[in-house]
Amino acid sequence: MGGGHVSRPDFGMAQPDPAHPLTEFYLLVQQALDKAGCFALPALYASLQAPARRIYPEEAREYLRLAPQAGEGFVRLQAAVQMQVLYSSLQVAADGAPAALLLTEECTRSVTALQLLPPFVWEDPLPPLPDVPAALTLQLTVQDVEAIDTDSAALGRRLVGSPAGKCWLTHPKAETFLAERVALLQRVYRR
């Protein structure tokens, strides 16, 4: 593929509904990715805020907290980085609602799902995220809604090039952190 970044359409899959309010934003992010070739990932901080009792591995995820910045009791698992994107693909639900933009990293070919969150109250549930090891959200603002009509190129560059408004939902490093903390808690409660 010669070092460039290419968007690959999902042939045979549902097409994005142009009337869906988030479709325009997903397509804008995808176009900005085509030009930039990289995507700003936020830092990853994690905390396990378990109750003062024994917790079991199957319930531990309820107590895991992820954040893009440091907070009391949080451990940094990854600094903010620029991911080199090999290609991206827009995943849509059967009704055409965009679910996520899948970003495939250039060297590792690992996949990260990006879900855009609307800047206003949303009554319908967002489509479920594809099953991938890493996923994050990008919170759109009212200013983004205005900017898409006035300066969409600058908005696309900002959404792709800045970690602002992005937050991890899942990440392999968070899963490792969770497993280590649960193992530690199990040793403590065995005594």
N, CA, C and O of each residue as an XYZ file, in Angstrom:
764
protein
N       0.801     -1.210      0.000
C       0.000      0.000      0.000
C       0.836      1.262      0.000
O       0.272      2.355     -0.053
N       2.104      1.167      0.055
C       2.969      2.312     -0.161
C       2.884      3.422      0.851
O       3.022      4.581      0.459
N       2.663      3.158      2.133
C       2.734      4.174      3.171
C       1.562      5.133      3.202
O       1.428      5.881      4.170
N       0.716      5.150      2.200
C      -0.434      6.044      2.213
C      -1.565      5.476      3.029
O      -1.508      4.325      3.463
N      -2.557      6.243      3.234
C      -3.694      5.812      4.034
C      -4.902      5.831      3.120
O      -5.160      6.816      2.429
N      -5.629      4.748      3.123
C      -6.734      4.585      2.195
C      -7.987      4.213      2.963
O      -7.934      3.389      3.875
N      -9.106      4.807      2.607
C     -10.387      4.412      3.181
C     -10.933      3.273      2.337
O     -10.981      3.362      1.111
N     -11.342      2.205      3.002
C     -11.893      1.078      2.252
C     -13.386      0.979      2.550
O     -13.776      0.830      3.708
N     -14.218      1.059      1.524
C     -15.655      0.934      1.757
C     -16.005     -0.503      2.118
O     -15.304     -1.441      1.740
N     -17.089     -0.660      2.849
C     -17.584     -1.981      3.195
C     -18.638     -2.362      2.183
O     -19.813     -2.035      2.353
N     -18.233     -3.053      1.129
C     -19.165     -3.460      0.099
C     -20.094     -4.521      0.656
O     -19.672     -5.384      1.426
N     -21.341     -4.456      0.272
C     -22.314     -5.426      0.757
C     -22.882     -5.068      2.122
O     -23.788     -5.747      2.603
N     -22.377     -4.029      2.749
C     -22.873     -3.601      4.052
C     -23.880     -2.465      3.835
O     -23.960     -1.890      2.749
N     -24.634     -2.158      4.873
C     -25.577     -1.037      4.798
C     -24.805      0.252      4.532
O     -23.680      0.418      5.003
N     -25.396      1.135      3.800
C     -24.796      2.426      3.502
C     -25.226      3.430      4.564
O     -26.322      3.315      5.112
N     -24.372      4.421      4.865
C     -24.758      5.408      5.873
C     -25.964      6.220      5.420
O     -26.053      6.631      4.263
N     -26.873      6.442      6.331
C     -28.072      7.233      6.069
C     -27.678      8.704      6.029
O     -27.276      9.251      7.056
N     -27.781      9.365      4.871
C     -27.378     10.772      4.791
C     -28.243     11.697      5.653
O     -27.825     12.809      5.976
N     -29.439     11.247      6.026
C     -30.308     12.072      6.861
C     -29.987     11.941      8.349
O     -30.468     12.735      9.158
N     -29.180     10.945      8.716
C     -28.836     10.771     10.138
C     -27.952     11.936     10.569
O     -27.006     12.277      9.859
N     -28.239     12.561     11.725
C     -27.495     13.758     12.135
C     -25.986     13.559     12.301
O     -25.231     14.521     12.159
N     -25.523     12.335     12.597
C     -24.092     12.128     12.815
C     -23.334     11.709     11.559
O     -22.103     11.738     11.548
N     -24.045     11.319     10.499
C     -23.374     10.847      9.282
C     -22.406     11.894      8.748
O     -21.273     11.565      8.396
N     -22.832     13.133      8.683
C     -21.994     14.207      8.157
C     -20.691     14.340      8.958
O     -19.629     14.592      8.388
N     -20.783     14.168     10.286
C     -19.593     14.277     11.132
C     -18.654     13.091     10.934
O     -17.437     13.267     10.869
N     -19.209     11.890     10.840
C     -18.364     10.719     10.592
C     -17.631     10.846      9.266
O     -16.439     10.549      9.181
N     -18.336     11.283      8.236
C     -17.706     11.433      6.920
C     -16.644     12.530      6.939
O     -15.613     12.412      6.275
N     -16.895     13.604      7.703
C     -15.911     14.681      7.834
C     -14.641     14.165      8.519
O     -13.530     14.452      8.072
N     -14.808     13.407      9.599
C     -13.641     12.845     10.300
C     -12.882     11.908      9.361
O     -11.651     11.925      9.329
N     -13.602     11.102      8.606
C     -12.946     10.170      7.692
C     -12.165     10.930      6.604
O     -11.054     10.529      6.256
N     -12.725     12.002      6.073
C     -12.019     12.809      5.075
C     -10.774     13.456      5.676
O      -9.724     13.499      5.035
N     -10.888     13.958      6.904
C      -9.733     14.573      7.573
C      -8.647     13.527      7.827
O      -7.460     13.839      7.738
N      -9.038     12.304      8.138
C      -8.072     11.217      8.322
C      -7.349     10.913      7.009
O      -6.145     10.655      7.000
N      -8.086     10.946      5.913
C      -7.479     10.702      4.602
C      -6.357     11.703      4.322
O      -5.336     11.355      3.729
N      -6.559     12.950      4.757
C      -5.555     13.991      4.521
C      -4.417     13.921      5.533
O      -3.250     14.062      5.166
N      -4.749     13.704      6.804
C      -3.733     13.756      7.863
C      -2.940     12.459      8.001
O      -1.734     12.493      8.244
N      -3.600     11.331      7.849
C      -2.926     10.053      8.009
C      -2.669      9.653      9.447
O      -2.123      8.580      9.702
N      -3.052     10.500     10.390
C      -2.879     10.158     11.799
C      -4.066     10.678     12.602
O      -4.823     11.535     12.148
N      -4.205     10.135     13.804
C      -5.337     10.460     14.662
C      -4.831     10.638     16.082
O      -4.127      9.769     16.597
N      -5.174     11.747     16.727
C      -4.743     12.023     18.095
C      -5.557     11.185     19.076
O      -6.781     11.296     19.148
N      -4.850     10.348     19.826
C      -5.488      9.547     20.868
C      -5.256     10.222     22.215
O      -4.161     10.723     22.469
N      -6.256     10.246     23.073
C      -6.074     10.859     24.394
C      -5.237      9.955     25.292
O      -5.053      8.772     25.006
N      -4.746     10.518     26.357
C      -4.070      9.711     27.376
C      -5.088      8.754     27.988
O      -6.297      8.958     27.885
N      -4.584      7.728     28.614
C      -5.441      6.737     29.260
C      -5.042      6.616     30.717
O      -3.924      6.209     31.032
N      -5.957      6.970     31.599
C      -5.786      6.803     33.041
C      -6.860      5.842     33.521
O      -7.985      5.857     33.021
N      -6.510      5.002     34.498
C      -7.463      4.022     34.999
C      -7.446      3.996     36.522
O      -6.437      4.287     37.163
N      -8.587      3.642     37.069
C      -8.741      3.496     38.514
C      -9.732      2.369     38.768
O     -10.736      2.233     38.068
N      -9.435      1.577     39.769
C     -10.383      0.554     40.200
C     -10.893      0.988     41.555
O     -10.177      0.908     42.553
N     -12.132      1.446     41.588
C     -12.727      1.958     42.817
C     -13.642      0.890     43.398
O     -14.867      1.010     43.377
N     -13.010     -0.157     43.916
C     -13.755     -1.302     44.439
C     -14.285     -1.005     45.842
O     -13.684     -0.233     46.589
N     -15.401     -1.617     46.188
C     -15.930     -1.445     47.541
C     -15.036     -2.174     48.549
O     -14.167     -2.956     48.165
N     -15.254     -1.914     49.821
C     -14.446     -2.526     50.886
C     -14.952     -3.936     51.193
O     -15.296     -4.262     52.329
N     -14.985     -4.736     50.171
C     -15.372     -6.142     50.308
C     -14.730     -6.892     49.156
O     -14.208     -6.283     48.223
N     -14.769     -8.183     49.221
C     -14.217     -8.996     48.133
C     -15.053     -8.783     46.870
O     -16.282     -8.837     46.910
N     -14.371     -8.542     45.756
C     -15.078     -8.474     44.478
C     -14.606     -9.633     43.614
O     -13.483    -10.117     43.755
N     -15.462    -10.058     42.740
C     -15.172    -11.193     41.877
C     -14.843    -10.682     40.474
O     -15.313     -9.617     40.076
N     -14.036    -11.440     39.725
C     -13.621    -10.971     38.385
C     -14.789    -10.576     37.493
O     -14.686     -9.608     36.739
N     -15.892    -11.305     37.564
C     -17.024    -10.997     36.676
C     -17.727     -9.683     37.020
O     -18.452     -9.148     36.181
N     -17.537     -9.156     38.213
C     -18.159     -7.887     38.579
C     -17.165     -6.726     38.594
O     -17.561     -5.573     38.758
N     -15.883     -7.024     38.426
C     -14.845     -5.998     38.561
C     -14.994     -4.864     37.558
O     -14.707     -3.714     37.888
N     -15.435     -5.161     36.345
C     -15.553     -4.133     35.304
C     -16.470     -2.987     35.752
O     -16.284     -1.845     35.331
N     -17.452     -3.287     36.601
C     -18.360     -2.238     37.098
C     -17.609     -1.155     37.866
O     -18.072     -0.017     37.948
N     -16.452     -1.501     38.431
C     -15.709     -0.565     39.276
C     -14.514      0.066     38.571
O     -13.800      0.874     39.165
N     -14.291     -0.295     37.314
C     -13.191      0.267     36.541
C     -13.605      1.621     35.983
O     -14.672      1.750     35.383
N     -12.766      2.623     36.179
C     -13.016      3.962     35.659
C     -11.856      4.332     34.737
O     -10.692      4.153     35.095
N     -12.175      4.847     33.554
C     -11.171      5.316     32.608
C     -11.356      6.812     32.408
O     -12.482      7.308     32.397
N     -10.246      7.532     32.249
C     -10.303      8.980     32.061
C      -9.159      9.414     31.151
O      -8.131      8.740     31.078
N      -9.337     10.550     30.450
C      -8.270     11.053     29.582
C      -7.246     11.928     30.329
O      -6.249     12.349     29.743
N      -7.494     12.199     31.622
C      -6.552     12.997     32.400
C      -6.446     12.434     33.815
O      -7.286     11.650     34.258
N      -5.402     12.851     34.503
C      -5.132     12.347     35.853
C      -6.224     12.789     36.820
O      -6.814     13.860     36.678
N      -6.469     11.951     37.783
C      -7.389     12.251     38.864
C      -6.928     11.489     40.087
O      -6.054     10.628     39.989
N      -7.500     11.791     41.227
C      -7.098     11.120     42.459
C      -7.353      9.618     42.353
O      -8.466      9.187     42.052
N      -6.321      8.837     42.602
C      -6.440      7.386     42.547
C      -6.298      6.791     41.158
O      -6.431      5.578     40.995
N      -6.031      7.616     40.150
C      -5.890      7.130     38.777
C      -4.417      6.883     38.456
O      -3.538      7.593     38.942
N      -4.162      5.878     37.640
C      -2.823      5.506     37.193
C      -2.756      5.732     35.682
O      -3.672      5.353     34.953
N      -1.673      6.348     35.217
C      -1.533      6.570     33.774
C      -1.067      5.275     33.111
O      -0.034      4.710     33.472
N      -1.844      4.825     32.140
C      -1.507      3.619     31.398
C      -0.914      3.939     30.035
O      -0.173      3.135     29.471
N      -1.242      5.122     29.503
C      -0.722      5.521     28.198
C      -0.782      7.037     28.085
O      -1.765      7.662     28.482
N       0.280      7.622     27.539
C       0.283      9.058     27.265
C      -0.550      9.320     26.015
O      -0.851      8.402     25.251
N      -0.914     10.567     25.818
C      -1.589     10.956     24.569
C      -0.603     10.732     23.426
O       0.569     11.094     23.536
N      -1.071     10.141     22.338
C      -0.189      9.820     21.206
C      -0.902     10.106     19.884
O      -2.122     10.263     19.834
N      -0.109     10.168     18.824
C      -0.640     10.266     17.469
C      -0.582      8.868     16.854
O       0.504      8.314     16.685
N      -1.720      8.302     16.525
C      -1.764      6.982     15.899
C      -1.668      7.169     14.383
O      -2.424      7.941     13.794
N      -0.743      6.462     13.769
C      -0.627      6.461     12.308
C      -1.701      5.516     11.775
O      -1.694      4.324     12.081
N      -2.613      6.045     10.987
C      -3.762      5.277     10.519
C      -3.476      4.703      9.130
O      -3.179      5.437      8.187
N      -3.571      3.393      9.028
C      -3.409      2.721      7.735
C      -4.661      2.931      6.891
O      -4.580      3.329      5.729
N      -5.819      2.658      7.490
C      -7.088      2.934      6.821
C      -8.206      3.004      7.848
O      -8.048      2.599      9.000
N      -9.327      3.523      7.405
C     -10.501      3.632      8.274
C     -11.706      3.103      7.510
O     -11.743      3.126      6.280
N     -12.682      2.628      8.260
C     -13.935      2.198      7.633
C     -15.093      2.582      8.547
O     -15.023      2.430      9.766
N     -16.144      3.075      7.934
C     -17.332      3.487      8.668
C     -18.262      2.289      8.815
O     -18.688      1.699      7.822
N     -18.569      1.939     10.046
C     -19.494      0.852     10.331
C     -20.874      1.450     10.573
O     -21.022      2.394     11.349
N     -21.876      0.899      9.907
C     -23.238      1.404     10.071
C     -24.169      0.268     10.461
O     -23.925     -0.894     10.135
N     -25.232      0.618     11.158
C     -26.265     -0.349     11.520
C     -27.104     -0.659     10.283
O     -26.990      0.012      9.257
N     -27.931     -1.662     10.393
C     -28.767     -2.078      9.262
C     -29.655     -0.940      8.748
O     -29.969     -0.884      7.559
N     -30.062     -0.030      9.649
C     -30.913      1.089      9.239
C     -30.112      2.279      8.700
O     -30.691      3.314      8.370
N     -28.787      2.140      8.610
C     -27.953      3.208      8.085
C     -27.393      4.151      9.128
O     -26.620      5.049      8.794
N     -27.767      3.968     10.391
C     -27.229      4.825     11.457
C     -25.751      4.509     11.643
O     -25.396      3.344     11.818
N     -24.875      5.519     11.609
C     -23.446      5.244     11.795
C     -23.183      4.764     13.219
O     -23.668      5.360     14.181
N     -22.411      3.684     13.350
C     -22.115      3.109     14.668
C     -20.739      3.533     15.154
O     -20.579      3.896     16.320
N     -19.741      3.491     14.272
C     -18.372      3.837     14.661
C     -17.505      3.917     13.420
O     -17.812      3.350     12.372
N     -16.426      4.636     13.579
C     -15.385      4.673     12.567
C     -14.270      3.772     13.078
O     -13.713      4.023     14.146
N     -13.940      2.727     12.328
C     -12.884      1.812     12.738
C     -11.564      2.294     12.153
O     -11.424      2.451     10.940
N     -10.601      2.527     13.038
C      -9.289      3.024     12.649
C      -8.283      1.891     12.786
O      -8.112      1.347     13.878
N      -7.618      1.528     11.703
C      -6.619      0.468     11.729
C      -5.236      1.108     11.756
O      -4.865      1.857     10.852
N      -4.478      0.800     12.813
C      -3.151      1.387     12.986
C      -2.170      0.822     11.970
O      -2.213     -0.361     11.630
N      -1.286      1.692     11.494
C      -0.391      1.341     10.406
C       0.530      0.157     10.721
O       0.555     -0.803      9.951
N       1.272      0.189     11.804
C       2.273     -0.863     12.062
C       1.665     -2.124     12.681
O       1.975     -3.238     12.258
N       0.818     -1.947     13.661
C       0.311     -3.103     14.411
C      -0.942     -3.724     13.798
O      -1.284     -4.872     14.085
N      -1.610     -2.963     12.964
C      -2.903     -3.358     12.385
C      -3.970     -3.585     13.457
O      -4.977     -4.247     13.209
N      -3.739     -3.031     14.648
C      -4.767     -3.092     15.686
C      -5.875     -2.111     15.313
O      -5.637     -1.104     14.647
N      -7.080     -2.426     15.754
C      -8.258     -1.646     15.378
C      -8.815     -0.930     16.605
O      -8.975     -1.519     17.674
N      -9.101      0.338     16.424
C      -9.725      1.163     17.456
C     -11.029      1.709     16.899
O     -11.059      2.253     15.795
N     -12.101      1.565     17.660
C     -13.401      2.100     17.250
C     -13.566      3.507     17.818
O     -13.296      3.754     18.994
N     -14.012      4.415     16.969
C     -14.310      5.788     17.379
C     -15.803      6.004     17.249
O     -16.369      5.875     16.164
N     -16.442      6.336     18.370
C     -17.877      6.627     18.359
C     -18.067      8.109     18.643
O     -17.568      8.629     19.641
N     -18.794      8.785     17.757
C     -19.100     10.201     17.956
C     -20.340     10.329     18.823
O     -21.333      9.628     18.629
N     -20.260     11.242     19.787
C     -21.400     11.504     20.659
C     -22.024     12.833     20.284
O     -21.310     13.824     20.132
N     -23.339     12.877     20.131
C     -23.992     14.133     19.725
C     -23.914     15.185     20.825
O     -23.799     14.842     22.002
N     -23.973     16.460     20.454
C     -23.862     17.542     21.430
C     -25.181     17.894     22.107
O     -25.257     18.870     22.853
N     -26.204     17.114     21.852
C     -27.522     17.441     22.382
C     -28.158     16.164     22.921
O     -27.634     15.069     22.719
N     -29.272     16.309     23.596
C     -29.960     15.152     24.169
C     -30.387     14.233     23.035
O     -30.998     14.669     22.059
N     -30.061     12.980     23.176
C     -30.301     11.980     22.146
C     -31.305     10.991     22.695
O     -31.036     10.338     23.703
N     -32.455     10.864     22.057
C     -33.501      9.991     22.595
C     -33.318      8.537     22.200
O     -33.584      7.643     23.003
N     -32.868      8.286     20.978
C     -32.663      6.911     20.535
C     -31.291      6.434     20.992
O     -30.349      7.225     21.025
N     -31.156      5.157     21.346
C     -29.829      4.671     21.721
C     -28.912      4.657     20.489
O     -29.352      4.398     19.369
N     -27.645      4.940     20.724
C     -26.679      4.867     19.635
C     -26.476      3.399     19.272
O     -26.609      2.529     20.132
N     -26.158      3.112     18.016
C     -25.908      1.711     17.640
C     -24.764      1.146     18.484
O     -23.871      1.889     18.891
N     -24.786     -0.149     18.746
C     -23.706     -0.740     19.547
C     -22.371     -0.658     18.811
O     -22.315     -0.674     17.582
N     -21.313     -0.571     19.589
C     -19.973     -0.534     19.012
C     -19.584     -1.904     18.481
O     -19.985     -2.922     19.046
N     -18.817     -1.944     17.413
C     -18.287     -3.226     16.946
C     -17.379     -3.830     18.024
O     -16.835     -3.100     18.853
N     -17.218     -5.132     18.016
C     -16.393     -5.822     18.992
C     -14.927     -5.681     18.599
O     -14.420     -6.434     17.767
N     -14.256     -4.710     19.206
C     -12.842     -4.454     18.944
C     -12.131     -4.280     20.290
O     -12.782     -3.976     21.290
N     -10.796     -4.469     20.332
C     -10.083     -4.388     21.607
C     -10.045     -2.985     22.215
O      -9.973     -2.850     23.437
N     -10.092     -1.948     21.391
C     -10.004     -0.581     21.900
C     -11.130      0.254     21.298
O     -11.449      0.137     20.115
N     -11.725      1.102     22.143
C     -12.805      1.974     21.675
C     -12.771      3.267     22.470
O     -12.462      3.279     23.661
N     -13.097      4.354     21.787
C     -13.186      5.632     22.462
C     -14.318      6.455     21.879
O     -14.819      6.180     20.788
N     -14.705      7.466     22.631
C     -15.756      8.377     22.180
C     -15.134      9.739     21.890
O     -14.074     10.093     22.406
N     -15.825     10.474     21.056
C     -15.475     11.867     20.769
C     -16.753     12.669     20.948
O     -17.701     12.531     20.176
N     -16.766     13.507     21.972
C     -17.936     14.330     22.279
C     -17.964     15.547     21.374
O     -17.083     16.404     21.445
N     -18.977     15.623     20.524
C     -19.157     16.794     19.673
C     -19.809     17.907     20.477
O     -20.543     17.641     21.429
N     -19.546     19.142     20.102
C     -20.105     20.293     20.813
C     -21.055     21.067     19.898
O     -21.108     20.820     18.693
N     -21.788     21.986     20.472
C     -22.664     22.857     19.685
C     -21.808     23.689     18.725
O     -22.225     23.963     17.599
N     -20.608     24.092     19.171
C     -19.700     24.843     18.296
C     -19.289     23.991     17.088
O     -19.100     24.525     15.994
N     -19.148     22.670     17.276
C     -18.821     21.791     16.156
C     -19.953     21.780     15.131
O     -19.707     21.762     13.925
N     -21.195     21.791     15.619
C     -22.359     21.807     14.728
C     -22.346     23.086     13.886
O     -22.663     23.058     12.697
N     -21.978     24.204     14.512
C     -21.898     25.465     13.778
C     -20.715     25.447     12.807
O     -20.835     25.919     11.676
N     -19.573     24.905     13.242
C     -18.349     24.923     12.433
C     -18.445     24.027     11.200
O     -17.770     24.286     10.204
N     -19.263     22.987     11.247
C     -19.348     22.103     10.088
C     -19.925     22.846      8.876
O     -19.657     22.483      7.730
N     -20.717     23.888      9.142
C     -21.278     24.693      8.056
C     -20.388     25.870      7.673
O     -20.436     26.337      6.536
N     -19.571     26.355      8.617
C     -18.769     27.548      8.341
C     -17.331     27.233      7.940
O     -16.790     27.890      7.051
N     -16.693     26.237      8.578
C     -15.312     25.882      8.253
C     -15.093     24.401      8.534
O     -14.422     24.027      9.497
N     -15.666     23.574      7.685
C     -15.627     22.127      7.922
C     -14.205     21.573      7.868
O     -13.894     20.635      8.602
N     -13.333     22.125      7.020
C     -11.956     21.620      6.930
C     -11.210     21.824      8.248
O     -10.513     20.924      8.717
N     -11.360     23.012      8.844
C     -10.704     23.287     10.132
C     -11.291     22.392     11.226
O     -10.556     21.902     12.083
N     -12.595     22.179     11.203
C     -13.229     21.301     12.188
C     -12.681     19.881     12.050
O     -12.346     19.248     13.051
N     -12.590     19.384     10.835
C     -12.050     18.040     10.615
C     -10.634     17.909     11.126
O     -10.292     16.914     11.766
N      -9.801     18.908     10.850
C      -8.408     18.878     11.338
C      -8.365     18.850     12.860
O      -7.554     18.131     13.443
N      -9.229     19.624     13.505
C      -9.243     19.662     14.976
C      -9.734     18.346     15.557
O      -9.144     17.837     16.510
N     -10.805     17.783     14.997
C     -11.354     16.531     15.523
C     -10.351     15.385     15.390
O     -10.290     14.507     16.251
N      -9.576     15.393     14.325
C      -8.591     14.342     14.085
C      -7.291     14.624     14.835
O      -6.674     13.703     15.370
N      -6.872     15.885     14.879
C      -5.547     16.227     15.381
C      -5.434     16.555     16.848
O      -4.321     16.709     17.351
N      -6.539     16.669     17.554
C      -6.503     17.035     18.972
C      -7.138     15.927     19.820
O      -8.130     15.324     19.411
N      -6.568     15.659     21.001
C      -7.197     14.672     21.888
C      -8.400     15.237     22.665
O      -9.066     14.495     23.388
N      -8.679     16.522     22.526
C      -9.774     17.162     23.268
C     -11.116     16.500     22.956
O     -11.430     16.215     21.801
N     -11.890     16.265     23.999
C     -13.229     15.694     23.861
C     -13.256     14.191     23.672
O     -14.327     13.605     23.516
N     -12.080     13.553     23.685
C     -12.002     12.105     23.465
C     -11.802     11.390     24.802
O     -11.084     11.870     25.679
N     -12.447     10.243     24.935
C     -12.343      9.468     26.173
C     -12.407      7.977     25.841
O     -13.234      7.549     25.036
N     -11.539      7.200     26.459
C     -11.493      5.753     26.225
C     -12.681      5.049     26.846
O     -13.085      5.368     27.965
N     -13.241      4.093     26.125
C     -14.275      3.202     26.657
C     -13.659      1.856     27.031
O     -13.963      1.296     28.084
N     -12.794      1.345     26.159
C     -12.072      0.096     26.410
C     -10.685      0.224     25.786
O     -10.484      0.965     24.823
N      -9.733     -0.517     26.360
C      -8.368     -0.510     25.848
C      -7.666     -1.740     26.402
O      -7.885     -2.090     27.562
N      -6.828     -2.407     25.611
C      -6.121     -3.589     26.122
C      -5.304     -3.312     27.387
O      -5.224     -4.167     28.269
N      -4.699     -2.129     27.482
C      -3.929     -1.799     28.696
C      -4.837     -1.679     29.911
O      -4.424     -1.995     31.027
N      -6.060     -1.229     29.708
C      -7.017     -1.147     30.819
C      -7.436     -2.544     31.254
O      -7.640     -2.790     32.443
N      -7.566     -3.461     30.297
C      -7.918     -4.846     30.640
C      -6.808     -5.492     31.460
O      -7.084     -6.211     32.420
N      -5.559     -5.243     31.091
C      -4.418     -5.767     31.846
C      -4.400     -5.171     33.251
O      -4.208     -5.888     34.233
N      -4.600     -3.860     33.342
C      -4.667     -3.166     34.634
C      -5.751     -3.790     35.514
O      -5.517     -4.067     36.691
N      -6.928     -4.007     34.945
C      -8.047     -4.575     35.687
C      -7.701     -5.977     36.191
O      -7.941     -6.288     37.358
N      -7.147     -6.814     35.339
C      -6.792     -8.181     35.739
C      -5.768     -8.173     36.873
O      -5.878     -8.957     37.815
N      -4.770     -7.285     36.783
C      -3.748     -7.198     37.833
C      -4.350     -6.744     39.150
O      -4.013     -7.291     40.201
N      -5.237     -5.751     39.115
C      -5.841     -5.244     40.357
C      -6.770     -6.276     40.983
O      -6.798     -6.422     42.205
N      -7.517     -6.983     40.173
C      -8.414     -8.020     40.703
C      -7.591     -9.129     41.350
O      -7.945     -9.618     42.423
N      -6.494     -9.530     40.704
C      -5.627    -10.563     41.284
C      -5.060    -10.101     42.623
O      -4.992    -10.883     43.572
N      -4.652     -8.836     42.703
C      -4.131     -8.285     43.953
C      -5.213     -8.302     45.035
O      -4.953     -8.714     46.166
N      -6.417     -7.858     44.694
C      -7.509     -7.852     45.677
C      -7.847     -9.260     46.135
O      -8.145     -9.467     47.311
N      -7.809    -10.222     45.243
C      -8.105    -11.601     45.632
C      -7.063    -12.124     46.609
O      -7.398    -12.858     47.538
N      -5.788    -11.750     46.407
C      -4.741    -12.166     47.350
C      -4.973    -11.524     48.703
O      -4.810    -12.178     49.733
N      -5.355    -10.241     48.716
C      -5.587     -9.516     49.982
C      -6.730    -10.181     50.760
O      -6.618    -10.384     51.969
N      -7.813    -10.516     50.081
C      -8.985    -11.067     50.779
C      -8.822    -12.538     51.146
O      -9.617    -13.067     51.922
N      -7.806    -13.207     50.603
C      -7.538    -14.593     51.010
C      -6.894    -14.651     52.371
O      -6.992    -15.667     53.060
N      -6.243    -13.588     52.772
C      -5.524    -13.591     54.055
C      -6.450    -13.506     55.218
O      -6.002    -13.498     56.364
